[in-house]
Amino acid sequence: MPAKGKHRRPKSQRFARSIAVAGTGGAALALPFMGATGAHAATPQSVSEKAVQSLPVAQKSAEKTAAKKDAAKTSTVRTYSVRVGDYLSKIADEQNVSGGWKKLYADNRSAIGDDPSLIHPGLKLSIGKKARTSTTKTESSASSSSSKAKKTEKAASKSSSNSTAATQSSATTSSSGYTLPVTGATIGTGYRVAGSMWSSGYHTGVDFVVPTGTSLKAVAAGTVVSAGWGGAYGNQVVIKLNDGYYAQYAHLSQLSVSAGQTVTEGQQIGLSGATGNVTGPHLHFEIRTTPDYGSDVDPVAYLRSKGVAVG
């Protein structure tokens, strides 16, 4: 029995050792296999997770790029506020508008109206590409509010302009019913001065030397028969005076009246400028027997005959 016990114990120990060794060996063999399997399993999972995680990043990057492009487009559109003495060709040149004053007028026709020569200080012009039309309710509401604000501002401006014109009219009205077309100006080129630069061979009116933006007045009460572009005369106004004669104002930078409108003595009819065929800003003033070119009379003699001191 002792012999058998001794024999069995070593066998049992060896068997245990072999299990342990086998277990150890199995663990050693299993670990690399499991490790390799784990490595193979981890690779697709890791790539998939990275791809999923990269989607929001790519989307955000695309959104940022789109936002930058929209901002760049918006930055090309800017607003210009018309100032005293401005006219479309001048604004187009100064603001480097591609396409010149015609493009500027086309982009702002709804604000300017049918006559491109009729712009007034404070008018907002869009320079560059037209802003895109918004489709969101918020932007639509904001646009509507802005439009209403502009209408209110325009109405207030018109009321203020009429009030100013009325004030100027009452302040400059004389007892004779006639006044100078511009205050405090000196005469540059006189009437009937000969020269090849004029189609008639002589100067058909008188030039009052004034800077651009000077207020011009109706010399007497009458009715405006034309107000707009006059070719070589630039922006012009022709008024039929109540005595039957016609007064012409040429090279204006801005028109304050329109055809068919009645005016009173001293009322502002526009602002002086340098539009048309000129070498500098001034008012070309004529008195005519008809509204047409070639029916001129001496404007200085006419005004003096009405009791107005000239020069």
Phi, psi and omega per residue, in radians:
M1 nan -0.828 3.086
P2 -1.039 -0.632 -3.137
A3 -1.146 -0.757 3.119
K4 -1.122 -0.695 3.130
G5 -1.086 -0.756 3.121
K6 -1.115 -0.653 -3.121
H7 -1.192 -0.703 -3.087
R8 -1.267 -0.653 -3.098
R9 -1.085 -0.794 3.088
P10 -1.079 -0.678 3.121
K11 -1.086 -0.765 3.141
S12 -1.084 -0.729 3.129
Q13 -1.127 -0.745 3.140
R14 -1.142 -0.687 3.122
F15 -1.096 -0.729 3.110
A16 -1.111 -0.704 3.136
R17 -1.144 -0.717 -3.115
S18 -1.133 -0.646 3.075
I19 -1.129 -0.755 3.133
A20 -1.110 -0.759 3.129
V21 -1.152 -0.783 3.107
A22 -1.068 -0.731 3.100
G23 -1.094 -0.751 3.114
T24 -1.120 -0.765 3.119
G25 -1.145 -0.729 3.095
G26 -1.063 -0.730 3.110
A27 -1.106 -0.696 -3.137
A28 -1.162 -0.677 3.124
L29 -1.293 -0.658 -3.086
A30 -1.192 -0.660 -3.060
L31 -1.050 -0.831 3.090
P32 -1.071 -0.712 -3.114
F33 -1.110 -0.796 3.112
M34 -1.154 -0.677 3.101
G35 -1.090 -0.736 3.135
A36 -1.145 -0.747 3.113
T37 -1.072 -0.750 3.107
G38 -1.070 -0.674 3.138
A39 -1.133 -0.753 3.121
H40 -1.143 -0.675 -3.117
A41 -1.251 -0.572 -3.073
A42 -1.287 -0.549 -3.042
T43 -1.075 -0.964 3.120
P44 -1.113 -0.640 -3.142
Q45 -1.116 -0.740 -3.133
S46 -1.118 -0.762 3.137
V47 -1.118 -0.748 -3.140
S48 -1.081 -0.793 -3.139
E49 -1.101 -0.722 3.132
K50 -1.121 -0.693 3.132
A51 -1.123 -0.747 3.130
V52 -1.128 -0.749 -3.131
Q53 -1.176 -0.493 -3.098
S54 -1.362 -0.335 -3.124
L55 -1.034 -0.907 3.120
P56 -1.044 -0.621 -3.140
V57 -1.125 -0.789 3.125
A58 -1.122 -0.693 3.135
Q59 -1.124 -0.771 3.117
K60 -1.093 -0.694 3.123
S61 -1.090 -0.738 3.121
A62 -1.126 -0.705 3.134
E63 -1.125 -0.711 3.111
K64 -1.099 -0.733 3.129
T65 -1.090 -0.774 3.122
A66 -1.092 -0.711 3.133
A67 -1.110 -0.681 3.117
K68 -1.132 -0.700 3.132
K69 -1.129 -0.743 3.109
D70 -1.092 -0.703 3.128
A71 -1.133 -0.671 3.129
A72 -1.142 -0.708 3.122
K73 -1.130 -0.746 -3.123
T74 -1.125 -0.630 -3.084
S75 -1.180 -0.338 3.141
T76 -1.360 -0.273 3.123
V77 -1.733 2.196 3.119
R78 -2.380 2.799 -3.090
T79 -1.860 2.351 3.117
Y80 -2.042 2.294 3.110
S81 -1.701 2.106 -3.105
V82 -1.092 2.361 3.132
R83 -1.985 2.916 3.124
V84 -1.036 2.282 3.134
G85 1.613 -0.063 3.137
D86 -1.381 2.625 2.933
Y87 -2.570 2.802 -2.931
L88 -0.983 -0.773 -3.111
S89 -1.129 -0.619 3.120
K90 -1.176 -0.783 3.134
I91 -1.100 -0.767 -3.126
A92 -1.061 -0.706 3.127
D93 -1.175 -0.820 -3.084
E94 -1.178 -0.601 -3.101
Q95 -1.660 0.099 3.107
N96 0.946 0.866 -3.138
V97 -1.357 2.122 3.110
S98 -1.237 2.112 -3.083
G99 1.826 -0.087 3.063
G100 1.193 -2.797 -3.043
W101 -1.156 -0.480 3.134
K102 -1.145 -0.712 3.096
K103 -1.174 -0.718 3.119
L104 -1.075 -0.725 3.126
Y105 -1.179 -0.734 -3.136
A106 -1.077 -0.685 -3.129
D107 -1.270 -0.386 -3.047
N108 -2.148 0.348 -3.072
R109 -1.025 -0.658 -3.124
S110 -1.106 -0.514 3.139
A111 -1.523 -0.626 -3.086
I112 -1.415 -0.755 -3.072
G113 1.835 -2.909 -3.047
D114 -1.336 -0.355 -3.106
D115 -1.904 1.914 -3.108
P116 -1.145 -0.251 -3.132
S117 -1.492 -0.181 -3.096
L118 -1.695 1.451 3.030
I119 -2.128 2.651 -3.079
H120 -2.313 2.687 3.129
P121 -0.975 2.384 3.139
G122 1.717 -0.250 3.131
L123 -1.187 2.317 -3.118
K124 -1.628 2.154 3.134
L125 -2.007 2.463 3.099
S126 -1.553 2.140 3.132
I127 -1.819 2.177 -3.128
G128 1.813 -2.736 -3.130
K129 -1.209 2.651 3.088
K130 -1.193 2.462 3.094
A131 -1.189 2.476 -3.097
R132 -1.165 2.599 -3.140
T133 -1.339 2.289 -3.125
S134 -1.476 2.573 3.130
T135 -2.009 -0.081 -3.141
T136 -1.428 2.636 -3.108
K137 -1.122 -0.653 -3.111
T138 -1.116 -0.833 -3.135
E139 -1.165 -0.631 3.113
S140 -1.107 -0.731 3.128
S141 -1.147 -0.720 3.128
A142 -1.110 -0.710 3.122
S143 -1.104 -0.718 3.133
S144 -1.113 -0.747 3.132
S145 -1.123 -0.714 3.123
S146 -1.099 -0.714 3.138
S147 -1.099 -0.758 3.125
K148 -1.113 -0.701 3.131
A149 -1.099 -0.705 3.134
K150 -1.135 -0.703 3.129
K151 -1.103 -0.734 3.119
T152 -1.116 -0.754 3.136
E153 -1.110 -0.725 -3.127
K154 -1.126 -0.726 3.132
A155 -1.122 -0.726 3.124
A156 -1.140 -0.708 3.126
S157 -1.111 -0.722 -3.138
K158 -1.136 -0.735 3.128
S159 -1.096 -0.740 3.126
S160 -1.135 -0.688 3.136
S161 -1.118 -0.765 3.130
N162 -1.111 -0.690 3.132
S163 -1.128 -0.742 3.126
T164 -1.110 -0.759 -3.140
A165 -1.086 -0.723 3.141
A166 -1.133 -0.707 3.123
T167 -1.120 -0.788 3.130
Q168 -1.104 -0.677 -3.127
S169 -1.092 -0.826 -3.113
S170 -1.206 -0.541 -3.098
A171 -1.320 -0.509 -3.056
T172 -1.813 -0.058 3.138
T173 -1.155 2.293 3.132
S174 -1.867 2.950 -3.107
S175 -1.168 -0.448 -3.117
S176 -1.420 -0.274 -3.106
G177 1.504 0.136 3.138
Y178 -2.316 2.674 -3.132
T179 -2.645 3.000 3.092
L180 -1.237 2.621 3.111
P181 -1.243 -0.347 3.099
V182 -2.662 2.489 -3.063
T183 -1.601 2.436 3.019
G184 1.205 0.445 -3.131
A185 -1.856 2.671 3.060
T186 -1.814 2.723 -3.141
I187 -1.518 2.236 3.103
G188 -1.577 -1.533 3.102
T189 -1.511 2.199 -3.092
G190 -1.482 3.141 -3.123
Y191 -1.302 2.474 3.084
R192 1.145 0.327 3.039
V193 -1.217 2.249 -3.089
A194 -1.338 2.588 3.108
G195 3.122 2.533 -3.113
S196 -1.336 -0.222 -3.136
M197 -1.287 -0.238 3.118
W198 -1.808 2.399 -3.072
S199 -1.120 -0.491 3.140
S200 -1.453 -0.190 -3.111
G201 1.605 -0.083 3.111
Y202 -2.654 2.895 -3.131
H203 -1.388 2.145 -3.033
T204 -1.545 0.035 3.117
G205 -2.632 -2.714 3.046
V206 -2.206 2.596 3.121
D207 -1.858 2.108 3.040
F208 -1.631 2.121 -3.094
V209 -1.403 1.883 3.132
V210 -2.495 2.623 3.109
P211 -1.271 2.788 3.101
T212 -1.017 2.374 3.111
G213 1.679 0.071 3.121
T214 -1.333 2.401 -3.125
S215 -1.189 2.304 3.123
L216 -1.940 2.475 -3.006
K217 -2.142 2.648 3.036
A218 -1.210 2.239 -3.089
V219 -1.257 -0.332 3.112
A220 -2.842 3.011 3.118
A221 -1.215 2.581 3.132
G222 3.084 -2.821 -3.119
T223 -2.246 2.335 3.127
V224 -1.274 2.150 3.123
V225 -1.717 -0.406 3.054
S226 -2.744 2.554 3.105
A227 -2.672 1.942 -3.104
G228 2.873 -2.769 -3.090
W229 -1.313 2.327 -3.097
G230 -2.159 0.578 3.112
G231 1.174 -2.092 -3.128
A232 -1.112 -0.390 3.130
Y233 -1.425 -0.104 -3.105
G234 1.172 -2.553 3.061
N235 -1.265 2.204 -3.097
Q236 -2.391 2.770 3.055
V237 -2.269 2.332 3.061
V238 -2.129 2.189 -3.110
I239 -2.046 2.300 3.011
K240 -1.527 1.975 -3.112
L241 -1.338 2.769 -3.064
N242 -1.138 -0.307 3.115
D243 -1.542 0.036 3.089
G244 1.749 -0.240 3.088
Y245 -1.459 2.913 -3.128
Y246 -2.128 2.387 3.100
A247 -1.931 2.241 3.120
Q248 -1.974 2.371 3.091
Y249 -2.118 2.156 -3.053
A250 -2.167 2.819 3.102
H251 1.235 0.500 -3.104
L252 -1.231 2.592 3.056
S253 -1.578 -0.390 -3.133
Q254 -2.645 2.481 3.100
L255 -1.842 2.359 -3.136
S256 -1.917 -0.028 -3.123
V257 -2.316 2.967 3.119
S258 -2.367 2.825 -3.102
A259 -1.013 2.383 3.139
G260 1.616 -0.192 -3.116
Q261 -1.396 2.418 3.069
T262 -1.562 2.508 -3.133
V263 -2.244 2.790 3.102
T264 -1.975 2.877 3.125
E265 -1.025 2.289 3.104
G266 1.487 -0.091 -3.137
Q267 -1.257 2.442 3.128
Q268 -1.184 2.264 3.125
I269 -1.964 -0.157 3.124
G270 2.923 -2.996 3.118
L271 -2.159 2.494 -3.125
S272 -1.167 2.771 -3.128
G273 -2.880 -2.645 -3.111
A274 -2.500 0.718 3.130
T275 -1.498 2.726 -3.132
G276 1.460 -2.663 -3.086
N277 -1.557 1.615 -3.095
V278 -2.442 2.883 3.038
T279 -1.927 -0.114 -3.138
G280 -3.125 2.929 -3.113
P281 -1.184 2.341 3.066
H282 -3.007 3.003 3.027
L283 -1.874 2.120 2.996
H284 -1.630 2.079 -3.060
F285 -2.110 2.300 3.117
E286 -2.273 2.663 2.915
I287 -2.055 2.255 -3.068
R288 -2.224 2.819 3.064
T289 -1.594 -0.264 3.048
T290 -2.393 2.967 3.133
P291 -1.316 -0.066 -3.019
D292 -1.721 2.748 3.081
Y293 -1.089 2.459 3.094
G294 1.729 -0.030 3.140
S295 -1.934 0.483 -3.046
D296 -1.250 2.628 2.984
V297 -2.260 2.951 -3.113
D298 -1.135 1.946 -3.092
P299 -1.201 -0.576 3.140
V300 -1.192 -0.797 3.111
A301 -1.080 -0.678 3.131
Y302 -1.082 -0.864 -3.127
L303 -1.104 -0.690 3.133
R304 -1.146 -0.604 3.117
S305 -1.164 -0.317 3.118
K306 -1.700 0.155 3.102
G307 1.504 0.264 -3.129
V308 -1.713 2.238 3.124
A309 -1.418 2.167 -3.122
V310 -2.088 2.286 3.079
G311 1.272 nan nan
